[in-house]
Amino acid sequence: MNVLLVASECSPFVKTGGLADVIGALPKALNNLGQDVKVLLPAYPALSALTEKGKTELKFASLHGAPARLVSVSSDGLNLLLLDAPHLYGRAGNIYLDANGMDWQDNYLRFGALSEVAAVVAKDGLKDWSVDLVSVHDWQAGLVPAYLRQSGEKVPPCVVTIYNIAFQGVFEPTCLDDLKLDKSLFTPEGLEYYGKVSFLKAGIAFSDKITTVSPTYAGEILQSEFGMGLEGLLQARKDDLVGILNGIDLDSWDPSTDTRLFAAYSISSMKGKAANRAALIERFGLNPVKNAPLFCVVSRLSAQKGLDLLLQVIPTLVGRGAKLAILGAGDKDLEKGFLEIASRYPGSVGVVLGYDESLAHQLQGGSDAILIPSRFEPCGLTQLYAMRYGTIPVVARTGGLADTVIDANDAALAAQCATGIQFVSDSALALDMAIARTCELFSQPTIWKKMIRNGMAQASGWDKSAARYDQLFRALVAANSKRIDQ
Ligand code: ADP
């Protein structure tokens, strides 16, 4: 079965968040199940060396103002199709934002073009490769099924995957003309969203199936509290909505082989974890601490991640003797808030602002616990990395965090299956109590070590989840060929 997977980022080439990690790992797991997946991405500057090496598959005389081509190339276990259109993607810096941190003005064209080309490949195929199913990820690829819808009957089925319904790609309705999309799609049942065009809504409205990245989030987005205005459409399509948990790439995130760590370790030989802890304490300018945990945060700094709540409880965290190392970037007020609090508590709170993949691995390797106080969290990956690295996740009970962490309540402790600590989301008080509970558990080494082992032993790779995607894709392809045969 040939699958065209369309996305805007992919590890290890270009990453701003969890989407990239999934796109870098899921295709390999699907290929292992007998699929032939090609990943269609924009050819950003970070991919220029690969683009040069690739084979030209298709040429477009004009794609929104200048020529473009589609290039195929393989790298890092992935078969890539790169959309080489320098006028759209050849820009330095963040793939979505300009130098002032604002969305690129022409994002609707940049990602509309990605979808338009994907639809051409989906419909017509390449010289020696035809598409059985299209798998589109997040709003940036949301228009693919809209293009397929207007291009006629004989098109492959399409599955949209929602990573975060808060990011929808909403643009003025005038974009429809530029994107050559039929006005008949601009309805409340289609891609119209409060008078504007929502790319993600198009994906949801026109795909055959909708997946999202955890079972709990699938339930949450049916409610107005989490659905961001799309709950009505999702309720209407709830029989087509499935929550499939993200896995993690067990090769990229393995403490026994991770060259970014100061010392390797594994479940059977944990000695290296202490060396990583010591190095981290030095790196963040913290005072050494033995009888209280070293907490970390690795996150986008945004209201979604609940880090304003963390700012409120840092004084009591420090009062308990614990330490905190933070790596993050994003919201300017939060960045300022963390810098201020770090200067108020030197030796107890250390902050690094920015995006640093190596440091993210080192924080997972050296910390005792990670704090994830998200207000909502579709799946979350950092808690999964943490468990694999023997770092206890302390998480808000929402979305994928609720689905992947077993709270150390009395029953779980008695059954010896706890992997972390959960608390009610959107409450500084609950976060503070969870931190207190973590400190208490840390002071009981037998229980703490058992929790670490439980987390490290958890099977968080892609096998199980990829099998669910595989099943879903194969059923759709079978139903589609039956429909075409009739
Ligand atoms: P989201 O996609 O909402 O940002 P996830 O938990 O799904 O959240 O994925 C976040 C990914 O980005 C993880 O791989 C995490 O390690 C990484 N990450 C987040 N912030 C940073 C940062 N400042 N530096 C390095 N990696 C980061």
Boltz pocket constraint, residues with backbone or C-beta under 6 A from the ligand:
constraints:
  - pocket:
      binder: B
      contacts: [[A, 16], [A, 17], [A, 18], [A, 19], [A, 21], [A, 298], [A, 299], [A, 300], [A, 327], [A, 328], [A, 329], [A, 354], [A, 355], [A, 356], [A, 357], [A, 360], [A, 379], [A, 380], [A, 381], [A, 382], [A, 383]]
      max_distance: 6.0
